[in-house]
Amino acid sequence: MNSTPNAVPLSNRLDGKTVVIFGGSSGIGLSAAIQAKTAGANVIVVGRDATSAEKAATAHGFDGWRAADVTDGAAVEAALRDIPQVDHLVLLAGTFVAGQVREAEIAYLHRAFDERIWAAIHAVRALGDRLSPDGSITLISGALADRPNAYGTAVLAAASAAMEALARGLALELAPVRVNTLSPGPIDTPILSKSLGENRDAVVASMRNSLPLHRLGTPEEAGAGVLFLMTNGWMNGATLNLDGGSRLV
Ligand SMILES: NC(=O)c1ccc[n+]([C@@H]2O[C@H](COP(=O)([O-])OP(=O)(O)OC[C@H]3O[C@@H](n4cnc5c(N)ncnc54)[C@H](OP(=O)(O)O)[C@@H]3O)[C@@H](O)[C@H]2O)c1
């Protein structure tokens, strides 16, 4: 009989596991939370806005919710304080930080790193040895990390690439905890309207034209990538490019 964890069907591979998802109240994180719940996990979602986090948890039967701004280390620590053990930590919280380096406010550009690198560092330190040795951490980057553009995304691209490097370093430092990064291409989530406002539809139409699959990815496809990184015990120190081939054009 094969007793490796990956021989267990995905449908119940997370039975009894505690999964904490920062950014789990919307988009990719919400879809990952729903899929983790379906796979048997106890799911706690963390969002910045309390009302959205509570609404998501109630609607999908999650086991808890927290409100915390990940740019505030003390808030991250408080959100994790009463959770005795975490098996899988997922750090997806973030906004589309876009501003030209010579023009944007420095405090605003800092957010790209504060929401990603420093949030991850605060969460890992806050959990300490409450992170299960056979568990995992999933970080978020994005196709910008290796396919930049001239539209004010240089700092976000840098923060995204840094997440991939952080994951590789943590995979060694925290071993045997596995640490990976999901790097999505364009996914159709609320982040598009939040960042593009009334230009959303025009930008999406233009993206559809140029993308190899003539569509954006769905939150479910991206959430499935998170589940794969969480449950495949041989994924470690890796970046999963999940982008419909957007890096190729
Ligand atoms: N969608 C894409 O095409 C794409 C591509 C590459 C990378 N990404 C990255 O993937 C991650 C998830 O994006 P998404 O598309 O799922 O966006 P989304 O639907 O806007 O979800 C973002 C989530 O992060 C939370 N969040 C944002 N800032 C936060 C903060 N300072 N503190 C705590 N929580 C915060 C949001 O909570 P509130 O709603 O309460 O603020 C929400 O739960 C982001 O880091 C994004 O940069 C997305």
The ligand as an ORCA input file, in Angstrom:
! r2SCAN-3c Opt
* xyz 0 1
  N      -5.630     38.936    -10.023
  C      -4.482     38.956    -10.697
  O      -4.459     39.078    -11.919
  C      -3.173     38.808     -9.967
  C      -2.015     38.580    -10.710
  C      -0.803     38.446    -10.044
  C      -0.752     38.567     -8.674
  N      -1.897     38.805     -7.967
  C      -1.803     38.931     -6.520
  O      -2.634     37.968     -5.929
  C      -3.063     38.440     -4.640
  C      -4.557     38.246     -4.520
  O      -5.149     39.074     -5.504
  P      -6.653     38.925     -5.993
  O      -6.618     39.088     -7.455
  O      -7.300     37.757     -5.388
  O      -7.250     40.310     -5.396
  P      -8.521     40.666     -4.501
  O      -9.712     39.959     -4.997
  O      -8.528     42.142     -4.465
  O      -8.154     40.079     -3.062
  C      -7.151     40.678     -2.300
  C      -7.251     40.160     -0.897
  O      -6.149     40.691     -0.138
  C      -6.676     41.412      0.972
  N      -5.794     42.534      1.271
  C      -5.351     43.496      0.431
  N      -4.563     44.356      1.088
  C      -4.515     43.925      2.367
  C      -3.892     44.388      3.542
  N      -3.109     45.482      3.540
  N      -4.077     43.706      4.692
  C      -4.841     42.595      4.712
  N      -5.466     42.103      3.642
  C      -5.307     42.776      2.485
  C      -8.055     41.850      0.565
  O      -8.836     42.160      1.701
  P      -9.800     43.465      1.610
  O     -10.720     43.209      0.447
  O     -10.477     43.493      2.934
  O      -8.885     44.627      1.364
  C      -8.516     40.593     -0.179
  O      -8.904     39.597      0.738
  C      -2.609     39.887     -4.532
  O      -1.431     39.954     -3.757
  C      -2.296     40.265     -5.974
  O      -1.312     41.264     -6.080
  C      -3.112     38.915     -8.578
*
